[in-house]
Amino acid sequence: QHHGVDLDQGMAIGDGEPEPCHFRNPQKGPCECTNFVQARGVICECGHKQSIHFPRAHTGIYLPKKGAEEGIVPVDPEELAVLQEAILQTHKLRDNWTRDRGCAIAGHGRHGCDNSCVFAHRAKVPHSYTLKAAYRNNCTKLWGKYRMSQRAVKKGCQEIDLVKVKTSEVENFVQLEPSLDASCNEWRAFHGASEKVCKLICEQNFRMSYAGSGATWKGDGEERGKPLYGNGIYCAEQVTKADEYAEPVAEGEHAGCYCMLVVRVCGGNTNRVTTNEIDTDELQRQVLQGPYHSVFGDRVSVLKKPYNEIVVYESTQVYPEFILYYQRNFDE
């Protein structure tokens, strides 16, 4: 155990270990800092905060679920039932449409027409979802980096009066093995994408260089949009929100299903944002160089929008834990 985090055997945890910077600029690549050297407060001489400096995890034999094999493997029946229950309990039945659901006119979808058309022809929201299959991602490399990142974030949380933020998770979802650590605001959340992207994330994790190029709304002719809270990794509390970005599987064993991820997120000292007046550069600065580790976009309590957003700006604070294959169910 180190800084209150039970790390897996085989990881570097000694206080004498170098703590290189893990910040990666989407345009310039990784920071070249090889060890944290305090410049001011929690900021290193390289300009990045202490919580993104941590030892490089040793690749040992341990995986998220001990005794499991490396790779993407089917879950057991008990886990499948827990995941189905999580889908059921995080589905929003009312006030559940946003423009990211897209237009109902064939060929328009999410980006094929302007706002007036989308709002006039809203695509239907499923009334429920049926989980057909689920797979656990056992990736030693990504798990090691996530756990070392969690160690660094938790160390920072112990030095402040942390405000614990609960998401809309159901109790058994929280307790899936390994259980979550509320003392550093660790959550499970959803992220919708295509099957290809989901599998790639499970192998390589999220790539910040792709931020803004996916489902984000874009201007005419633009390849990238500007996400609400800046370029980051966006996750959803509720399955209904993540489903807006899921895509149908075209072929193979799960053809006809839709695909999304369940991810673990280490939120740490999260910056709860309740306004639409958002300076994205300042938000990111407060996380990468300031006191926060993530953004909790509280769109519900004040703005009365349908969904909240969970955003981190470092991929090591997210671990892609499960791939879900599910069916959308609509009213007759």
C-alpha positions as CSV (number, residue, x, y, z in Angstrom):
1,Q,0.0,0.0,0.0
2,H,1.3,3.5,-0.9
3,H,-0.3,6.8,-0.2
4,G,-3.5,4.9,0.7
5,V,-3.8,3.2,-2.6
6,D,-3.6,-0.6,-2.7
7,L,-1.4,-1.1,-5.7
8,D,-1.0,-4.4,-7.5
9,Q,2.1,-6.5,-6.9
10,G,4.7,-5.9,-9.6
11,M,4.3,-2.1,-9.8
12,A,6.9,0.4,-9.0
13,I,5.9,2.1,-5.7
14,G,9.2,3.0,-3.9
15,D,9.6,6.6,-2.8
16,G,13.0,6.6,-4.6
17,E,11.5,5.9,-8.0
18,P,11.8,8.6,-10.6
19,E,8.5,10.3,-11.3
20,P,8.5,11.4,-15.0
21,C,5.9,13.7,-16.4
22,H,3.1,11.9,-18.3
23,F,1.6,15.0,-19.9
24,R,1.2,14.6,-23.7
25,N,0.5,17.6,-25.9
26,P,-1.7,16.6,-28.8
27,Q,0.4,18.6,-31.2
28,K,3.9,18.5,-29.6
29,G,3.9,15.0,-28.1
30,P,5.0,13.8,-24.6
31,C,6.7,16.1,-22.1
32,E,10.4,15.2,-21.8
33,C,10.6,15.8,-18.1
34,T,12.1,12.7,-16.4
35,N,11.4,13.5,-12.8
36,F,9.3,15.9,-10.7
37,V,11.3,18.9,-9.4
38,Q,9.2,21.4,-7.5
39,A,9.1,24.9,-8.9
40,R,6.1,26.4,-7.1
41,G,3.5,24.6,-5.1
42,V,2.5,21.5,-6.9
43,I,4.0,22.6,-10.2
44,C,7.1,21.0,-11.6
45,E,9.9,22.9,-13.4
46,C,8.5,21.5,-16.6
47,G,5.3,23.5,-16.0
48,H,3.0,20.5,-15.3
49,K,1.5,19.6,-11.9
50,Q,2.7,16.9,-9.6
51,S,-0.3,14.6,-10.0
52,I,0.7,13.8,-13.6
53,H,4.2,12.8,-12.5
54,F,4.4,9.2,-11.4
55,P,6.6,6.2,-11.8
56,R,6.3,4.1,-14.9
57,A,4.3,1.1,-13.9
58,H,6.2,-2.2,-14.0
59,T,4.4,-4.7,-16.3
60,G,3.8,-7.6,-13.9
61,I,1.4,-10.5,-14.0
62,Y,-1.5,-8.8,-12.3
63,L,-4.6,-7.6,-14.1
64,P,-7.7,-5.7,-13.0
65,K,-9.4,-8.9,-12.1
66,K,-6.9,-11.3,-10.5
67,G,-6.7,-14.7,-12.0
68,A,-8.0,-13.5,-15.4
69,E,-6.2,-13.8,-18.7
70,E,-4.8,-10.9,-20.6
71,G,-7.0,-9.6,-23.4
72,I,-10.7,-8.9,-24.0
73,V,-12.6,-11.7,-22.4
74,P,-16.3,-12.5,-21.9
75,V,-17.7,-11.6,-18.5
76,D,-19.2,-14.2,-16.2
77,P,-23.1,-14.4,-15.9
78,E,-23.0,-12.5,-12.6
79,E,-21.1,-9.6,-14.1
80,L,-23.4,-9.6,-17.1
81,A,-26.4,-9.3,-14.8
82,V,-24.8,-6.4,-12.9
83,L,-24.0,-4.5,-16.1
84,Q,-27.6,-5.0,-17.4
85,E,-28.9,-3.6,-14.1
86,A,-26.6,-0.6,-14.4
87,I,-28.0,0.0,-17.9
88,L,-31.5,-0.3,-16.6
89,Q,-31.0,2.1,-13.7
90,T,-29.0,4.7,-15.5
91,H,-31.4,5.0,-18.5
92,K,-33.2,8.3,-18.4
93,L,-36.8,7.9,-19.4
94,R,-37.9,11.5,-19.6
95,D,-36.3,14.8,-20.7
96,N,-33.7,12.7,-22.4
97,W,-33.2,14.1,-25.9
98,T,-30.3,16.4,-26.9
99,R,-29.2,17.4,-30.4
100,D,-26.4,14.9,-30.3
101,R,-29.1,12.2,-30.7
102,G,-29.4,13.6,-34.2
103,C,-32.1,14.0,-36.9
104,A,-34.7,11.3,-37.7
105,I,-34.5,12.1,-41.5
106,A,-32.7,9.3,-43.3
107,G,-29.1,10.3,-44.2
108,H,-29.1,13.3,-41.8
109,G,-28.1,11.7,-38.5
110,R,-26.0,13.8,-36.2
111,H,-24.1,16.0,-38.6
112,G,-26.1,15.8,-41.8
113,C,-28.2,19.0,-41.4
114,D,-28.5,22.2,-39.5
115,N,-29.9,22.8,-36.0
116,S,-33.3,23.9,-37.2
117,C,-33.8,20.6,-39.0
118,V,-32.5,18.5,-36.1
119,F,-34.8,20.1,-33.6
120,A,-37.8,19.8,-36.0
121,H,-37.1,16.1,-36.7
122,R,-35.7,14.7,-33.5
123,A,-34.5,11.1,-33.7
124,K,-36.3,8.8,-31.2
125,V,-34.7,7.9,-27.9
126,P,-35.0,4.1,-27.1
127,H,-37.4,3.3,-24.3
128,S,-34.9,0.6,-23.0
129,Y,-31.7,-1.3,-23.8
130,T,-31.0,-5.0,-23.7
131,L,-27.5,-6.1,-23.0
132,K,-26.6,-9.0,-25.3
133,A,-22.9,-9.5,-24.5
134,A,-20.1,-7.9,-22.4
135,Y,-16.4,-8.3,-22.3
136,R,-13.9,-7.3,-19.7
137,N,-10.7,-5.6,-20.9
138,N,-7.7,-7.1,-19.1
139,C,-4.8,-5.0,-20.3
140,T,-1.8,-5.0,-17.9
141,K,-0.1,-2.0,-19.6
142,L,-3.1,0.3,-19.4
143,W,-4.1,-0.9,-15.9
144,G,-0.6,-0.3,-14.6
145,K,-0.6,3.3,-15.9
146,Y,-4.1,3.9,-14.5
147,R,-3.2,2.7,-11.1
148,M,0.0,4.7,-10.9
149,S,-2.0,7.8,-12.0
150,Q,-4.6,7.0,-9.4
151,R,-1.8,6.9,-6.8
152,A,-0.6,10.3,-7.8
153,V,-4.1,11.8,-7.8
154,K,-5.0,10.3,-4.4
155,K,-1.8,11.7,-2.9
156,G,-3.0,15.2,-4.0
157,C,-6.5,14.5,-2.6
158,Q,-5.1,13.6,0.8
159,E,-3.6,17.1,1.1
160,I,-6.9,19.0,0.7
161,D,-10.5,18.9,2.1
162,L,-11.8,16.8,-0.8
163,V,-15.4,17.3,-1.9
164,K,-16.7,13.8,-2.8
165,V,-18.9,13.8,-5.8
166,K,-21.4,11.0,-6.4
167,T,-22.5,10.1,-9.9
168,S,-25.7,8.4,-10.8
169,E,-24.1,4.9,-10.5
170,V,-26.2,2.1,-8.9
171,E,-24.7,0.4,-5.9
172,N,-23.9,-3.0,-7.5
173,F,-22.3,-1.2,-10.4
174,V,-20.0,0.6,-8.0
175,Q,-19.0,-2.7,-6.3
176,L,-18.0,-4.6,-9.5
177,E,-14.6,-6.1,-8.9
178,P,-12.3,-4.2,-8.4
179,S,-14.5,-1.9,-6.3
180,L,-14.2,1.9,-6.7
181,D,-12.3,4.3,-4.4
182,A,-14.6,7.1,-3.3
183,S,-11.8,8.9,-1.5
184,C,-10.3,10.1,-4.8
185,N,-13.7,10.4,-6.6
186,E,-13.2,7.3,-8.7
187,W,-16.3,6.6,-10.8
188,R,-17.6,4.2,-13.5
189,A,-19.1,5.9,-16.5
190,F,-20.1,5.2,-20.1
191,H,-18.5,6.2,-23.4
192,G,-20.3,5.4,-26.7
193,A,-18.4,4.8,-30.0
194,S,-18.1,2.3,-32.8
195,E,-17.0,-1.2,-32.2
196,K,-13.7,-0.5,-33.9
197,V,-13.0,2.5,-31.8
198,C,-14.0,0.7,-28.6
199,K,-11.6,-2.1,-29.2
200,L,-8.8,0.3,-30.1
201,I,-9.3,2.2,-26.9
202,C,-9.1,-1.0,-25.0
203,E,-5.7,-1.7,-26.5
204,Q,-4.2,1.8,-26.6
205,N,-6.5,4.0,-24.4
206,F,-8.0,7.3,-25.5
207,R,-5.8,9.5,-27.7
208,M,-6.0,13.2,-27.0
209,S,-4.9,14.0,-30.5
210,Y,-8.4,12.8,-31.7
211,A,-10.2,15.2,-29.3
212,G,-12.9,17.2,-31.2
213,S,-12.8,15.0,-34.3
214,G,-15.5,12.6,-33.3
215,A,-19.1,13.3,-32.4
216,T,-18.4,17.0,-31.5
217,W,-20.5,19.5,-33.4
218,K,-18.5,21.1,-36.2
219,G,-18.9,24.1,-38.5
220,D,-19.4,23.6,-42.2
221,G,-16.3,22.0,-43.7
222,E,-14.5,21.7,-40.4
223,E,-12.8,18.4,-39.4
224,R,-12.8,19.3,-35.7
225,G,-15.2,21.0,-33.4
226,K,-14.7,22.7,-30.1
227,P,-16.1,20.5,-27.2
228,L,-18.1,22.3,-24.5
229,Y,-15.3,21.9,-21.8
230,G,-12.4,21.9,-24.2
231,N,-10.5,19.0,-25.7
232,G,-10.6,16.1,-23.3
233,I,-12.1,12.7,-22.7
234,Y,-15.8,12.9,-22.2
235,C,-17.8,10.3,-20.2
236,A,-21.4,9.9,-19.3
237,E,-23.1,9.1,-16.0
238,Q,-26.1,7.7,-17.9
239,V,-26.3,5.1,-20.6
240,T,-28.8,7.2,-22.5
241,K,-26.3,9.9,-23.1
242,A,-23.5,7.6,-24.1
243,D,-25.9,5.8,-26.5
244,E,-26.1,9.0,-28.5
245,Y,-22.6,8.3,-29.8
246,A,-22.8,4.5,-30.1
247,E,-22.8,3.0,-33.6
248,P,-24.3,-0.2,-34.9
249,V,-22.0,-3.2,-35.4
250,A,-22.1,-4.0,-39.2
251,E,-20.8,-7.6,-39.2
252,G,-19.7,-10.5,-37.1
253,E,-21.0,-12.2,-34.0
254,H,-22.7,-9.0,-32.7
255,A,-24.0,-7.6,-35.9
256,G,-27.0,-5.4,-35.4
257,C,-26.0,-4.5,-31.8
258,Y,-24.7,-1.2,-30.6
259,C,-21.4,-0.8,-28.8
260,M,-20.1,1.3,-25.9
261,L,-17.5,1.2,-23.1
262,V,-17.8,1.2,-19.4
263,V,-14.8,3.1,-18.1
264,R,-13.2,3.8,-14.7
265,V,-12.5,7.5,-14.2
266,C,-10.2,8.9,-11.4
267,G,-11.8,12.3,-11.0
268,G,-9.8,13.4,-7.9
269,N,-10.4,17.0,-7.0
270,T,-13.1,17.7,-9.6
271,N,-14.1,21.2,-10.7
272,R,-17.9,21.3,-10.6
273,V,-19.1,23.7,-13.4
274,T,-22.7,24.8,-13.3
275,T,-22.7,27.6,-15.9
276,N,-22.7,27.9,-19.6
277,E,-20.2,30.7,-19.4
278,I,-17.2,28.5,-20.0
279,D,-13.6,29.6,-20.7
280,T,-12.2,26.3,-22.0
281,D,-8.6,27.4,-21.8
282,E,-8.9,28.4,-18.2
283,L,-10.7,25.1,-17.3
284,Q,-7.8,23.1,-18.7
285,R,-5.2,25.3,-17.1
286,Q,-6.9,24.8,-13.7
287,V,-6.6,21.0,-14.2
288,L,-3.2,20.8,-15.9
289,Q,-1.5,23.5,-13.8
290,G,-3.9,24.2,-11.0
291,P,-5.7,22.5,-8.1
292,Y,-8.1,20.3,-10.0
293,H,-7.8,16.9,-11.6
294,S,-11.0,16.8,-13.7
295,V,-14.2,18.7,-14.6
296,F,-17.6,17.6,-13.5
297,G,-19.9,19.4,-15.9
298,D,-23.1,19.8,-13.8
299,R,-25.6,20.6,-16.5
300,V,-28.6,19.4,-14.5
301,S,-28.8,21.2,-11.1
302,V,-28.8,24.8,-12.3
303,L,-29.1,24.8,-16.1
304,K,-31.8,22.0,-16.1
305,K,-30.2,20.2,-19.0
306,P,-30.8,16.4,-19.3
307,Y,-27.2,15.2,-18.6
308,N,-24.0,15.9,-16.7
309,E,-20.6,15.5,-18.3
310,I,-17.4,14.0,-16.8
311,V,-14.2,15.3,-18.4
312,V,-10.5,14.5,-17.9
313,Y,-7.6,15.9,-19.9
314,E,-5.2,13.0,-19.2
315,S,-5.8,9.5,-20.6
316,T,-4.0,7.9,-17.7
317,Q,-7.0,8.9,-15.5
318,V,-9.3,6.6,-17.5
319,Y,-9.3,2.9,-17.8
320,P,-11.5,1.2,-20.4
321,E,-12.9,-1.7,-18.4
322,F,-15.8,-3.3,-20.3
323,I,-17.1,-3.4,-23.9
324,L,-20.9,-3.7,-24.0
325,Y,-23.0,-5.0,-27.0
326,Y,-26.6,-4.1,-26.6
327,Q,-29.9,-3.7,-28.4
328,R,-32.0,-0.6,-28.6
329,N,-35.7,-1.1,-27.9
330,F,-38.3,1.3,-29.2
331,D,-42.0,1.6,-28.5
332,E,-44.2,-0.1,-31.1
